[in-house]
């Protein structure tokens, strides 16, 4: 799972925060219909979750919402690709 590998390099989050960030990452992937954790888009989502959390957004629902918002604006308007 890309988010945990990225979080190990951060060194700024508590174990409890890492769990929350992992859960938010999974929720975002599910909401966007992504299942392949090795997809480059999954890594981009993990980086965005970490970026927002580092900027101070730590409340899970808010973190999920801003992350989804960041990607929904960028996704094409056709059917989602099957992963």
mmCIF file of the N, C-alpha and C atoms, coordinates in Angstrom:
data_MODEL
# 
_entry.id   MODEL 
# 
loop_
_atom_site.group_PDB 
_atom_site.id 
_atom_site.type_symbol 
_atom_site.label_atom_id 
_atom_site.label_alt_id 
_atom_site.label_comp_id 
_atom_site.label_asym_id 
_atom_site.label_entity_id 
_atom_site.label_seq_id 
_atom_site.pdbx_PDB_ins_code 
_atom_site.Cartn_x 
_atom_site.Cartn_y 
_atom_site.Cartn_z 
_atom_site.occupancy 
_atom_site.B_iso_or_equiv 
_atom_site.pdbx_formal_charge 
_atom_site.auth_seq_id 
_atom_site.auth_comp_id 
_atom_site.auth_asym_id 
_atom_site.auth_atom_id 
_atom_site.pdbx_PDB_model_num 
ATOM 1   N N  . UNK A 1 1  ? 0.848   -1.178 0.000   1.00 0.00 ? 1  UNK A N  1 
ATOM 2   C CA . UNK A 1 1  ? 0.000   0.000  0.000   1.00 0.00 ? 1  UNK A CA 1 
ATOM 3   C C  . UNK A 1 1  ? 0.895   1.243  0.000   1.00 0.00 ? 1  UNK A C  1 
ATOM 4   N N  . UNK A 1 2  ? 0.727   2.126  -0.974  1.00 0.00 ? 2  UNK A N  1 
ATOM 5   C CA . UNK A 1 2  ? 1.651   3.243  -1.121  1.00 0.00 ? 2  UNK A CA 1 
ATOM 6   C C  . UNK A 1 2  ? 1.681   4.228  0.047   1.00 0.00 ? 2  UNK A C  1 
ATOM 7   N N  . UNK A 1 3  ? 0.575   4.423  0.740   1.00 0.00 ? 3  UNK A N  1 
ATOM 8   C CA . UNK A 1 3  ? 0.579   5.462  1.767   1.00 0.00 ? 3  UNK A CA 1 
ATOM 9   C C  . UNK A 1 3  ? 1.501   5.105  2.932   1.00 0.00 ? 3  UNK A C  1 
ATOM 10  N N  . UNK A 1 4  ? 1.560   3.845  3.312   1.00 0.00 ? 4  UNK A N  1 
ATOM 11  C CA . UNK A 1 4  ? 2.404   3.484  4.457   1.00 0.00 ? 4  UNK A CA 1 
ATOM 12  C C  . UNK A 1 4  ? 3.885   3.615  4.127   1.00 0.00 ? 4  UNK A C  1 
ATOM 13  N N  . UNK A 1 5  ? 4.266   3.279  2.914   1.00 0.00 ? 5  UNK A N  1 
ATOM 14  C CA . UNK A 1 5  ? 5.660   3.456  2.497   1.00 0.00 ? 5  UNK A CA 1 
ATOM 15  C C  . UNK A 1 5  ? 6.024   4.936  2.508   1.00 0.00 ? 5  UNK A C  1 
ATOM 16  N N  . UNK A 1 6  ? 5.121   5.770  2.052   1.00 0.00 ? 6  UNK A N  1 
ATOM 17  C CA . UNK A 1 6  ? 5.370   7.216  2.051   1.00 0.00 ? 6  UNK A CA 1 
ATOM 18  C C  . UNK A 1 6  ? 5.407   7.786  3.469   1.00 0.00 ? 6  UNK A C  1 
ATOM 19  N N  . UNK A 1 7  ? 4.526   7.294  4.331   1.00 0.00 ? 7  UNK A N  1 
ATOM 20  C CA . UNK A 1 7  ? 4.472   7.801  5.704   1.00 0.00 ? 7  UNK A CA 1 
ATOM 21  C C  . UNK A 1 7  ? 5.719   7.429  6.498   1.00 0.00 ? 7  UNK A C  1 
ATOM 22  N N  . UNK A 1 8  ? 6.296   6.278  6.203   1.00 0.00 ? 8  UNK A N  1 
ATOM 23  C CA . UNK A 1 8  ? 7.526   5.882  6.906   1.00 0.00 ? 8  UNK A CA 1 
ATOM 24  C C  . UNK A 1 8  ? 8.635   6.903  6.678   1.00 0.00 ? 8  UNK A C  1 
ATOM 25  N N  . UNK A 1 9  ? 8.633   7.531  5.517   1.00 0.00 ? 9  UNK A N  1 
ATOM 26  C CA . UNK A 1 9  ? 9.666   8.520  5.190   1.00 0.00 ? 9  UNK A CA 1 
ATOM 27  C C  . UNK A 1 9  ? 9.385   9.885  5.801   1.00 0.00 ? 9  UNK A C  1 
ATOM 28  N N  . UNK A 1 10 ? 8.166   10.121 6.234   1.00 0.00 ? 10 UNK A N  1 
ATOM 29  C CA . UNK A 1 10 ? 7.790   11.427 6.778   1.00 0.00 ? 10 UNK A CA 1 
ATOM 30  C C  . UNK A 1 10 ? 8.341   11.660 8.187   1.00 0.00 ? 10 UNK A C  1 
ATOM 31  N N  . UNK A 1 11 ? 8.079   10.724 9.068   1.00 0.00 ? 11 UNK A N  1 
ATOM 32  C CA . UNK A 1 11 ? 8.548   10.847 10.438  1.00 0.00 ? 11 UNK A CA 1 
ATOM 33  C C  . UNK A 1 11 ? 7.895   11.943 11.257  1.00 0.00 ? 11 UNK A C  1 
ATOM 34  N N  . UNK A 1 12 ? 6.757   12.462 10.815  1.00 0.00 ? 12 UNK A N  1 
ATOM 35  C CA . UNK A 1 12 ? 6.109   13.550 11.544  1.00 0.00 ? 12 UNK A CA 1 
ATOM 36  C C  . UNK A 1 12 ? 4.752   13.180 12.121  1.00 0.00 ? 12 UNK A C  1 
ATOM 37  N N  . UNK A 1 13 ? 4.269   11.991 11.810  1.00 0.00 ? 13 UNK A N  1 
ATOM 38  C CA . UNK A 1 13 ? 2.944   11.578 12.261  1.00 0.00 ? 13 UNK A CA 1 
ATOM 39  C C  . UNK A 1 13 ? 3.053   10.537 13.370  1.00 0.00 ? 13 UNK A C  1 
ATOM 40  N N  . UNK A 1 14 ? 2.134   10.621 14.323  1.00 0.00 ? 14 UNK A N  1 
ATOM 41  C CA . UNK A 1 14 ? 2.077   9.627  15.394  1.00 0.00 ? 14 UNK A CA 1 
ATOM 42  C C  . UNK A 1 14 ? 1.501   8.327  14.832  1.00 0.00 ? 14 UNK A C  1 
ATOM 43  N N  . UNK A 1 15 ? 1.685   7.221  15.535  1.00 0.00 ? 15 UNK A N  1 
ATOM 44  C CA . UNK A 1 15 ? 1.080   5.962  15.072  1.00 0.00 ? 15 UNK A CA 1 
ATOM 45  C C  . UNK A 1 15 ? -0.438  6.068  14.900  1.00 0.00 ? 15 UNK A C  1 
ATOM 46  N N  . UNK A 1 16 ? -1.098  6.799  15.775  1.00 0.00 ? 16 UNK A N  1 
ATOM 47  C CA . UNK A 1 16 ? -2.548  6.973  15.676  1.00 0.00 ? 16 UNK A CA 1 
ATOM 48  C C  . UNK A 1 16 ? -2.910  7.761  14.428  1.00 0.00 ? 16 UNK A C  1 
ATOM 49  N N  . UNK A 1 17 ? -2.133  8.800  14.124  1.00 0.00 ? 17 UNK A N  1 
ATOM 50  C CA . UNK A 1 17 ? -2.386  9.598  12.926  1.00 0.00 ? 17 UNK A CA 1 
ATOM 51  C C  . UNK A 1 17 ? -2.147  8.773  11.660  1.00 0.00 ? 17 UNK A C  1 
ATOM 52  N N  . UNK A 1 18 ? -1.157  7.910  11.693  1.00 0.00 ? 18 UNK A N  1 
ATOM 53  C CA . UNK A 1 18 ? -0.874  7.046  10.545  1.00 0.00 ? 18 UNK A CA 1 
ATOM 54  C C  . UNK A 1 18 ? -2.060  6.127  10.264  1.00 0.00 ? 18 UNK A C  1 
ATOM 55  N N  . UNK A 1 19 ? -2.670  5.616  11.301  1.00 0.00 ? 19 UNK A N  1 
ATOM 56  C CA . UNK A 1 19 ? -3.862  4.777  11.132  1.00 0.00 ? 19 UNK A CA 1 
ATOM 57  C C  . UNK A 1 19 ? -4.986  5.586  10.494  1.00 0.00 ? 19 UNK A C  1 
ATOM 58  N N  . UNK A 1 20 ? -5.198  6.794  10.993  1.00 0.00 ? 20 UNK A N  1 
ATOM 59  C CA . UNK A 1 20 ? -6.246  7.657  10.445  1.00 0.00 ? 20 UNK A CA 1 
ATOM 60  C C  . UNK A 1 20 ? -5.963  7.955  8.975   1.00 0.00 ? 20 UNK A C  1 
ATOM 61  N N  . UNK A 1 21 ? -4.724  8.301  8.654   1.00 0.00 ? 21 UNK A N  1 
ATOM 62  C CA . UNK A 1 21 ? -4.374  8.624  7.267   1.00 0.00 ? 21 UNK A CA 1 
ATOM 63  C C  . UNK A 1 21 ? -4.554  7.409  6.362   1.00 0.00 ? 21 UNK A C  1 
ATOM 64  N N  . UNK A 1 22 ? -4.207  6.238  6.857   1.00 0.00 ? 22 UNK A N  1 
ATOM 65  C CA . UNK A 1 22 ? -4.419  5.015  6.090   1.00 0.00 ? 22 UNK A CA 1 
ATOM 66  C C  . UNK A 1 22 ? -5.887  4.770  5.817   1.00 0.00 ? 22 UNK A C  1 
ATOM 67  N N  . UNK A 1 23 ? -6.714  5.006  6.827   1.00 0.00 ? 23 UNK A N  1 
ATOM 68  C CA . UNK A 1 23 ? -8.161  4.830  6.667   1.00 0.00 ? 23 UNK A CA 1 
ATOM 69  C C  . UNK A 1 23 ? -8.738  5.843  5.679   1.00 0.00 ? 23 UNK A C  1 
ATOM 70  N N  . UNK A 1 24 ? -8.278  7.087  5.765   1.00 0.00 ? 24 UNK A N  1 
ATOM 71  C CA . UNK A 1 24 ? -8.739  8.119  4.831   1.00 0.00 ? 24 UNK A CA 1 
ATOM 72  C C  . UNK A 1 24 ? -8.329  7.736  3.407   1.00 0.00 ? 24 UNK A C  1 
ATOM 73  N N  . UNK A 1 25 ? -7.094  7.285  3.235   1.00 0.00 ? 25 UNK A N  1 
ATOM 74  C CA . UNK A 1 25 ? -6.602  6.849  1.931   1.00 0.00 ? 25 UNK A CA 1 
ATOM 75  C C  . UNK A 1 25 ? -7.501  5.753  1.365   1.00 0.00 ? 25 UNK A C  1 
ATOM 76  N N  . UNK A 1 26 ? -7.822  4.758  2.173   1.00 0.00 ? 26 UNK A N  1 
ATOM 77  C CA . UNK A 1 26 ? -8.682  3.659  1.725   1.00 0.00 ? 26 UNK A CA 1 
ATOM 78  C C  . UNK A 1 26 ? -10.077 4.166  1.365   1.00 0.00 ? 26 UNK A C  1 
ATOM 79  N N  . UNK A 1 27 ? -10.610 5.072  2.174   1.00 0.00 ? 27 UNK A N  1 
ATOM 80  C CA . UNK A 1 27 ? -11.937 5.633  1.900   1.00 0.00 ? 27 UNK A CA 1 
ATOM 81  C C  . UNK A 1 27 ? -11.951 6.396  0.581   1.00 0.00 ? 27 UNK A C  1 
ATOM 82  N N  . UNK A 1 28 ? -10.900 7.166  0.332   1.00 0.00 ? 28 UNK A N  1 
ATOM 83  C CA . UNK A 1 28 ? -10.818 7.935  -0.917  1.00 0.00 ? 28 UNK A CA 1 
ATOM 84  C C  . UNK A 1 28 ? -10.746 6.987  -2.112  1.00 0.00 ? 28 UNK A C  1 
ATOM 85  N N  . UNK A 1 29 ? -9.898  5.965  -2.017  1.00 0.00 ? 29 UNK A N  1 
ATOM 86  C CA . UNK A 1 29 ? -9.797  5.004  -3.119  1.00 0.00 ? 29 UNK A CA 1 
ATOM 87  C C  . UNK A 1 29 ? -11.149 4.351  -3.397  1.00 0.00 ? 29 UNK A C  1 
ATOM 88  N N  . UNK A 1 30 ? -11.842 3.950  -2.332  1.00 0.00 ? 30 UNK A N  1 
ATOM 89  C CA . UNK A 1 30 ? -13.144 3.316  -2.492  1.00 0.00 ? 30 UNK A CA 1 
ATOM 90  C C  . UNK A 1 30 ? -14.140 4.281  -3.127  1.00 0.00 ? 30 UNK A C  1 
ATOM 91  N N  . UNK A 1 31 ? -14.159 5.507  -2.668  1.00 0.00 ? 31 UNK A N  1 
ATOM 92  C CA . UNK A 1 31 ? -15.081 6.500  -3.200  1.00 0.00 ? 31 UNK A CA 1 
ATOM 93  C C  . UNK A 1 31 ? -14.830 6.757  -4.682  1.00 0.00 ? 31 UNK A C  1 
ATOM 94  N N  . UNK A 1 32 ? -13.561 6.764  -5.070  1.00 0.00 ? 32 UNK A N  1 
ATOM 95  C CA . UNK A 1 32 ? -13.212 7.014  -6.467  1.00 0.00 ? 32 UNK A CA 1 
ATOM 96  C C  . UNK A 1 32 ? -13.248 5.743  -7.325  1.00 0.00 ? 32 UNK A C  1 
ATOM 97  N N  . UNK A 1 33 ? -13.527 4.619  -6.702  1.00 0.00 ? 33 UNK A N  1 
ATOM 98  C CA . UNK A 1 33 ? -13.642 3.367  -7.439  1.00 0.00 ? 33 UNK A CA 1 
ATOM 99  C C  . UNK A 1 33 ? -12.317 2.757  -7.852  1.00 0.00 ? 33 UNK A C  1 
ATOM 100 N N  . UNK A 1 34 ? -11.259 3.051  -7.113  1.00 0.00 ? 34 UNK A N  1 
ATOM 101 C CA . UNK A 1 34 ? -9.940  2.499  -7.427  1.00 0.00 ? 34 UNK A CA 1 
ATOM 102 C C  . UNK A 1 34 ? -9.670  1.272  -6.570  1.00 0.00 ? 34 UNK A C  1 
ATOM 103 N N  . UNK A 1 35 ? -9.206  0.213  -7.188  1.00 0.00 ? 35 UNK A N  1 
ATOM 104 C CA . UNK A 1 35 ? -8.924  -1.009 -6.433  1.00 0.00 ? 35 UNK A CA 1 
ATOM 105 C C  . UNK A 1 35 ? -7.457  -1.424 -6.504  1.00 0.00 ? 35 UNK A C  1 
ATOM 106 N N  . UNK A 1 36 ? -6.738  -0.988 -7.522  1.00 0.00 ? 36 UNK A N  1 
ATOM 107 C CA . UNK A 1 36 ? -5.336  -1.369 -7.699  1.00 0.00 ? 36 UNK A CA 1 
ATOM 108 C C  . UNK A 1 36 ? -4.444  -0.420 -6.911  1.00 0.00 ? 36 UNK A C  1 
ATOM 109 N N  . UNK A 1 37 ? -3.901  -0.911 -5.794  1.00 0.00 ? 37 UNK A N  1 
ATOM 110 C CA . UNK A 1 37 ? -3.059  -0.063 -4.948  1.00 0.00 ? 37 UNK A CA 1 
ATOM 111 C C  . UNK A 1 37 ? -1.714  0.256  -5.601  1.00 0.00 ? 37 UNK A C  1 
ATOM 112 N N  . UNK A 1 38 ? -1.374  -0.441 -6.686  1.00 0.00 ? 38 UNK A N  1 
ATOM 113 C CA . UNK A 1 38 ? -0.123  -0.181 -7.398  1.00 0.00 ? 38 UNK A CA 1 
ATOM 114 C C  . UNK A 1 38 ? -0.306  0.793  -8.556  1.00 0.00 ? 38 UNK A C  1 
ATOM 115 N N  . UNK A 1 39 ? -1.528  1.233  -8.782  1.00 0.00 ? 39 UNK A N  1 
ATOM 116 C CA . UNK A 1 39 ? -1.809  2.201  -9.837  1.00 0.00 ? 39 UNK A CA 1 
ATOM 117 C C  . UNK A 1 39 ? -1.131  3.528  -9.471  1.00 0.00 ? 39 UNK A C  1 
ATOM 118 N N  . UNK A 1 40 ? -0.516  4.201  -10.430 1.00 0.00 ? 40 UNK A N  1 
ATOM 119 C CA . UNK A 1 40 ? 0.107   5.500  -10.141 1.00 0.00 ? 40 UNK A CA 1 
ATOM 120 C C  . UNK A 1 40 ? -0.876  6.508  -9.531  1.00 0.00 ? 40 UNK A C  1 
ATOM 121 N N  . UNK A 1 41 ? -2.143  6.409  -9.888  1.00 0.00 ? 41 UNK A N  1 
ATOM 122 C CA . UNK A 1 41 ? -3.141  7.315  -9.317  1.00 0.00 ? 41 UNK A CA 1 
ATOM 123 C C  . UNK A 1 41 ? -3.299  7.079  -7.817  1.00 0.00 ? 41 UNK A C  1 
ATOM 124 N N  . UNK A 1 42 ? -3.194  5.827  -7.376  1.00 0.00 ? 42 UNK A N  1 
ATOM 125 C CA . UNK A 1 42 ? -3.278  5.531  -5.942  1.00 0.00 ? 42 UNK A CA 1 
ATOM 126 C C  . UNK A 1 42 ? -2.130  6.201  -5.196  1.00 0.00 ? 42 UNK A C  1 
ATOM 127 N N  . UNK A 1 43 ? -0.944  6.186  -5.791  1.00 0.00 ? 43 UNK A N  1 
ATOM 128 C CA . UNK A 1 43 ? 0.191   6.860  -5.154  1.00 0.00 ? 43 UNK A CA 1 
ATOM 129 C C  . UNK A 1 43 ? -0.021  8.369  -5.116  1.00 0.00 ? 43 UNK A C  1 
ATOM 130 N N  . UNK A 1 44 ? -0.586  8.918  -6.182  1.00 0.00 ? 44 UNK A N  1 
ATOM 131 C CA . UNK A 1 44 ? -0.874  10.350 -6.191  1.00 0.00 ? 44 UNK A CA 1 
ATOM 132 C C  . UNK A 1 44 ? -1.866  10.714 -5.092  1.00 0.00 ? 44 UNK A C  1 
ATOM 133 N N  . UNK A 1 45 ? -2.858  9.862  -4.885  1.00 0.00 ? 45 UNK A N  1 
ATOM 134 C CA . UNK A 1 45 ? -3.846  10.096 -3.835  1.00 0.00 ? 45 UNK A CA 1 
ATOM 135 C C  . UNK A 1 45 ? -3.175  10.029 -2.467  1.00 0.00 ? 45 UNK A C  1 
ATOM 136 N N  . UNK A 1 46 ? -2.309  9.040  -2.267  1.00 0.00 ? 46 UNK A N  1 
ATOM 137 C CA . UNK A 1 46 ? -1.587  8.922  -0.994  1.00 0.00 ? 46 UNK A CA 1 
ATOM 138 C C  . UNK A 1 46 ? -0.774  10.183 -0.723  1.00 0.00 ? 46 UNK A C  1 
ATOM 139 N N  . UNK A 1 47 ? -0.084  10.673 -1.732  1.00 0.00 ? 47 UNK A N  1 
ATOM 140 C CA . UNK A 1 47 ? 0.721   11.888 -1.562  1.00 0.00 ? 47 UNK A CA 1 
ATOM 141 C C  . UNK A 1 47 ? -0.151  13.092 -1.233  1.00 0.00 ? 47 UNK A C  1 
ATOM 142 N N  . UNK A 1 48 ? -1.324  13.158 -1.848  1.00 0.00 ? 48 UNK A N  1 
ATOM 143 C CA . UNK A 1 48 ? -2.223  14.284 -1.595  1.00 0.00 ? 48 UNK A CA 1 
ATOM 144 C C  . UNK A 1 48 ? -2.774  14.224 -0.168  1.00 0.00 ? 48 UNK A C  1 
ATOM 145 N N  . UNK A 1 49 ? -3.131  13.026 0.306   1.00 0.00 ? 49 UNK A N  1 
ATOM 146 C CA . UNK A 1 49 ? -3.595  12.871 1.689   1.00 0.00 ? 49 UNK A CA 1 
ATOM 147 C C  . UNK A 1 49 ? -2.503  13.353 2.643   1.00 0.00 ? 49 UNK A C  1 
ATOM 148 N N  . UNK A 1 50 ? -1.280  12.940 2.400   1.00 0.00 ? 50 UNK A N  1 
ATOM 149 C CA . UNK A 1 50 ? -0.157  13.338 3.249   1.00 0.00 ? 50 UNK A CA 1 
ATOM 150 C C  . UNK A 1 50 ? 0.079   14.836 3.161   1.00 0.00 ? 50 UNK A C  1 
ATOM 151 N N  . UNK A 1 51 ? -0.012  15.385 1.974   1.00 0.00 ? 51 UNK A N  1 
ATOM 152 C CA . UNK A 1 51 ? 0.182   16.829 1.790   1.00 0.00 ? 51 UNK A CA 1 
ATOM 153 C C  . UNK A 1 51 ? -0.831  17.631 2.605   1.00 0.00 ? 51 UNK A C  1 
ATOM 154 N N  . UNK A 1 52 ? -2.105  17.249 2.507   1.00 0.00 ? 52 UNK A N  1 
ATOM 155 C CA . UNK A 1 52 ? -3.138  17.965 3.255   1.00 0.00 ? 52 UNK A CA 1 
ATOM 156 C C  . UNK A 1 52 ? -2.969  17.770 4.761   1.00 0.00 ? 52 UNK A C  1 
ATOM 157 N N  . UNK A 1 53 ? -2.610  16.557 5.183   1.00 0.00 ? 53 UNK A N  1 
ATOM 158 C CA . UNK A 1 53 ? -2.406  16.309 6.614   1.00 0.00 ? 53 UNK A CA 1 
ATOM 159 C C  . UNK A 1 53 ? -1.217  17.105 7.138   1.00 0.00 ? 53 UNK A C  1 
ATOM 160 N N  . UNK A 1 54 ? -0.166  17.186 6.353   1.00 0.00 ? 54 UNK A N  1 
ATOM 161 C CA . UNK A 1 54 ? 1.012   17.963 6.751   1.00 0.00 ? 54 UNK A CA 1 
ATOM 162 C C  . UNK A 1 54 ? 0.662   19.448 6.863   1.00 0.00 ? 54 UNK A C  1 
ATOM 163 N N  . UNK A 1 55 ? -0.265  19.894 6.028   1.00 0.00 ? 55 UNK A N  1 
ATOM 164 C CA . UNK A 1 55 ? -0.705  21.291 6.058   1.00 0.00 ? 55 UNK A CA 1 
ATOM 165 C C  . UNK A 1 55 ? -1.636  21.571 7.232   1.00 0.00 ? 55 UNK A C  1 
ATOM 166 N N  . UNK A 1 56 ? -2.027  20.517 7.972   1.00 0.00 ? 56 UNK A N  1 
ATOM 167 C CA . UNK A 1 56 ? -2.824  20.734 9.175   1.00 0.00 ? 56 UNK A CA 1 
ATOM 168 C C  . UNK A 1 56 ? -4.232  20.180 9.137   1.00 0.00 ? 56 UNK A C  1 
ATOM 169 N N  . UNK A 1 57 ? -4.651  19.610 8.027   1.00 0.00 ? 57 UNK A N  1 
ATOM 170 C CA . UNK A 1 57 ? -5.994  19.026 7.961   1.00 0.00 ? 57 UNK A CA 1 
ATOM 171 C C  . UNK A 1 57 ? -5.891  17.605 8.494   1.00 0.00 ? 57 UNK A C  1 
ATOM 172 N N  . UNK A 1 58 ? -6.330  17.401 9.717   1.00 0.00 ? 58 UNK A N  1 
ATOM 173 C CA . UNK A 1 58 ? -6.189  16.090 10.356  1.00 0.00 ? 58 UNK A CA 1 
ATOM 174 C C  . UNK A 1 58 ? -7.529  15.432 10.663  1.00 0.00 ? 58 UNK A C  1 
ATOM 175 N N  . UNK A 1 59 ? -8.631  16.169 10.576  1.00 0.00 ? 59 UNK A N  1 
ATOM 176 C CA . UNK A 1 59 ? -9.945  15.595 10.848  1.00 0.00 ? 59 UNK A CA 1 
ATOM 177 C C  . UNK A 1 59 ? -10.310 14.700 9.661   1.00 0.00 ? 59 UNK A C  1 
ATOM 178 N N  . UNK A 1 60 ? -10.588 13.411 9.899   1.00 0.00 ? 60 UNK A N  1 
ATOM 179 C CA . UNK A 1 60 ? -10.747 12.446 8.806   1.00 0.00 ? 60 UNK A CA 1 
ATOM 180 C C  . UNK A 1 60 ? -11.768 12.821 7.734   1.00 0.00 ? 60 UNK A C  1 
ATOM 181 N N  . UNK A 1 61 ? -12.963 13.259 8.126   1.00 0.00 ? 61 UNK A N  1 
ATOM 182 C CA . UNK A 1 61 ? -13.983 13.583 7.126   1.00 0.00 ? 61 UNK A CA 1 
ATOM 183 C C  . UNK A 1 61 ? -13.562 14.757 6.253   1.00 0.00 ? 61 UNK A C  1 
ATOM 184 N N  . UNK A 1 62 ? -12.972 15.748 6.869   1.00 0.00 ? 62 UNK A N  1 
ATOM 185 C CA . UNK A 1 62 ? -12.497 16.924 6.112   1.00 0.00 ? 62 UNK A CA 1 
ATOM 186 C C  . UNK A 1 62 ? -11.341 16.533 5.202   1.00 0.00 ? 62 UNK A C  1 
ATOM 187 N N  . UNK A 1 63 ? -10.420 15.731 5.710   1.00 0.00 ? 63 UNK A N  1 
ATOM 188 C CA . UNK A 1 63 ? -9.269  15.290 4.926   1.00 0.00 ? 63 UNK A CA 1 
ATOM 189 C C  . UNK A 1 63 ? -9.734  14.481 3.712   1.00 0.00 ? 63 UNK A C  1 
ATOM 190 N N  . UNK A 1 64 ? -10.690 13.602 3.922   1.00 0.00 ? 64 UNK A N  1 
ATOM 191 C CA . UNK A 1 64 ? -11.240 12.819 2.814   1.00 0.00 ? 64 UNK A CA 1 
ATOM 192 C C  . UNK A 1 64 ? -11.901 13.738 1.788   1.00 0.00 ? 64 UNK A C  1 
ATOM 193 N N  . UNK A 1 65 ? -12.683 14.687 2.253   1.00 0.00 ? 65 UNK A N  1 
ATOM 194 C CA . UNK A 1 65 ? -13.411 15.580 1.347   1.00 0.00 ? 65 UNK A CA 1 
ATOM 195 C C  . UNK A 1 65 ? -12.471 16.416 0.486   1.00 0.00 ? 65 UNK A C  1 
ATOM 196 N N  . UNK A 1 66 ? -11.446 17.007 1.090   1.00 0.00 ? 66 UNK A N  1 
ATOM 197 C CA . UNK A 1 66 ? -10.545 17.855 0.299   1.00 0.00 ? 66 UNK A CA 1 
ATOM 198 C C  . UNK A 1 66 ? -9.700  17.026 -0.664  1.00 0.00 ? 66 UNK A C  1 
ATOM 199 N N  . UNK A 1 67 ? -9.373  15.802 -0.267  1.00 0.00 ? 67 UNK A N  1 
ATOM 200 C CA . UNK A 1 67 ? -8.606  14.937 -1.159  1.00 0.00 ? 67 UNK A CA 1 
ATOM 201 C C  . UNK A 1 67 ? -9.456  14.527 -2.356  1.00 0.00 ? 67 UNK A C  1 
ATOM 202 N N  . UNK A 1 68 ? -10.680 14.118 -2.108  1.00 0.00 ? 68 UNK A N  1 
ATOM 203 C CA . UNK A 1 68 ? -11.575 13.749 -3.208  1.00 0.00 ? 68 UNK A CA 1 
ATOM 204 C C  . UNK A 1 68 ? -11.800 14.941 -4.121  1.00 0.00 ? 68 UNK A C  1 
ATOM 205 N N  . UNK A 1 69 ? -12.004 16.097 -3.524  1.00 0.00 ? 69 UNK A N  1 
ATOM 206 C CA . UNK A 1 69 ? -12.227 17.310 -4.297  1.00 0.00 ? 69 UNK A CA 1 
ATOM 207 C C  . UNK A 1 69 ? -11.046 17.600 -5.221  1.00 0.00 ? 69 UNK A C  1 
ATOM 208 N N  . UNK A 1 70 ? -9.848  17.380 -4.735  1.00 0.00 ? 70 UNK A N  1 
ATOM 209 C CA . UNK A 1 70 ? -8.646  17.636 -5.532  1.00 0.00 ? 70 UNK A CA 1 
ATOM 210 C C  . UNK A 1 70 ? -8.584  16.736 -6.754  1.00 0.00 ? 70 UNK A C  1 
ATOM 211 N N  . UNK A 1 71 ? -9.112  15.528 -6.651  1.00 0.00 ? 71 UNK A N  1 
ATOM 212 C CA . UNK A 1 71 ? -9.040  14.594 -7.768  1.00 0.00 ? 71 UNK A CA 1 
ATOM 213 C C  . UNK A 1 71 ? -10.272 14.621 -8.647  1.00 0.00 ? 71 UNK A C  1 
ATOM 214 N N  . UNK A 1 72 ? -11.422 14.904 -8.104  1.00 0.00 ? 72 UNK A N  1 
ATOM 215 C CA . UNK A 1 72 ? -12.634 14.941 -8.911  1.00 0.00 ? 72 UNK A CA 1 
ATOM 216 C C  . UNK A 1 72 ? -12.518 16.054 -9.951  1.00 0.00 ? 72 UNK A C  1 
ATOM 217 N N  . UNK A 1 73 ? -11.905 17.152 -9.600  1.00 0.00 ? 73 UNK A N  1 
ATOM 218 C CA . UNK A 1 73 ? -11.730 18.249 -10.541 1.00 0.00 ? 73 UNK A CA 1 
ATOM 219 C C  . UNK A 1 73 ? -10.810 17.853 -11.693 1.00 0.00 ? 73 UNK A C  1 
ATOM 220 N N  . UNK A 1 74 ? -9.934  16.869 -11.476 1.00 0.00 ? 74 UNK A N  1 
ATOM 221 C CA . UNK A 1 74 ? -8.958  16.491 -12.481 1.00 0.00 ? 74 UNK A CA 1 
ATOM 222 C C  . UNK A 1 74 ? -9.384  15.288 -13.314 1.00 0.00 ? 74 UNK A C  1 
ATOM 223 N N  . UNK A 1 75 ? -10.370 14.506 -12.850 1.00 0.00 ? 75 UNK A N  1 
ATOM 224 C CA . UNK A 1 75 ? -10.758 13.284 -13.557 1.00 0.00 ? 75 UNK A CA 1 
ATOM 225 C C  . UNK A 1 75 ? -11.572 13.626 -14.798 1.00 0.00 ? 75 UNK A C  1 
ATOM 226 N N  . UNK A 1 76 ? -11.393 12.853 -15.867 1.00 0.00 ? 76 UNK A N  1 
ATOM 227 C CA . UNK A 1 76 ? -12.228 13.061 -17.049 1.00 0.00 ? 76 UNK A CA 1 
ATOM 228 C C  . UNK A 1 76 ? -13.679 12.756 -16.726 1.00 0.00 ? 76 UNK A C  1 
ATOM 229 N N  . UNK A 1 77 ? -14.584 13.293 -17.502 1.00 0.00 ? 77 UNK A N  1 
ATOM 230 C CA . UNK A 1 77 ? -16.002 13.145 -17.195 1.00 0.00 ? 77 UNK A CA 1 
ATOM 231 C C  . UNK A 1 77 ? -16.603 11.904 -17.816 1.00 0.00 ? 77 UNK A C  1 
ATOM 232 N N  . UNK A 1 78 ? -15.904 10.965 -18.249 1.00 0.00 ? 78 UNK A N  1 
ATOM 233 C CA . UNK A 1 78 ? -16.460 9.718  -18.779 1.00 0.00 ? 78 UNK A CA 1 
ATOM 234 C C  . UNK A 1 78 ? -16.532 8.672  -17.692 1.00 0.00 ? 78 UNK A C  1 
ATOM 235 N N  . UNK A 1 79 ? -16.797 7.436  -18.089 1.00 0.00 ? 79 UNK A N  1 
ATOM 236 C CA . UNK A 1 79 ? -16.806 6.357  -17.105 1.00 0.00 ? 79 UNK A CA 1 
ATOM 237 C C  . UNK A 1 79 ? -15.422 6.167  -16.502 1.00 0.00 ? 79 UNK A C  1 
ATOM 238 N N  . UNK A 1 80 ? -15.396 5.787  -15.264 1.00 0.00 ? 80 UNK A N  1 
ATOM 239 C CA . UNK A 1 80 ? -14.106 5.552  -14.605 1.00 0.00 ? 80 UNK A CA 1 
ATOM 240 C C  . UNK A 1 80 ? -13.447 4.342  -15.225 1.00 0.00 ? 80 UNK A C  1 
ATOM 241 N N  . UNK A 1 81 ? -12.146 4.394  -15.272 1.00 0.00 ? 81 UNK A N  1 
ATOM 242 C CA . UNK A 1 81 ? -11.443 3.242  -15.822 1.00 0.00 ? 81 UNK A CA 1 
ATOM 243 C C  . UNK A 1 81 ? -11.453 2.107  -14.824 1.00 0.00 ? 81 UNK A C  1 
ATOM 244 N N  . UNK A 1 82 ? -11.559 0.914  -15.317 1.00 0.00 ? 82 UNK A N  1 
ATOM 245 C CA . UNK A 1 82 ? -11.565 -0.267 -14.450 1.00 0.00 ? 82 UNK A CA 1 
ATOM 246 C C  . UNK A 1 82 ? -10.157 -0.574 -14.016 1.00 0.00 ? 82 UNK A C  1 
ATOM 247 N N  . UNK A 1 83 ? -9.965  -0.718 -12.708 1.00 0.00 ? 83 UNK A N  1 
ATOM 248 C CA . UNK A 1 83 ? -8.629  -0.995 -12.187 1.00 0.00 ? 83 UNK A CA 1 
ATOM 249 C C  . UNK A 1 83 ? -8.603  -2.330 -11.518 1.00 0.00 ? 83 UNK A C  1 
# 
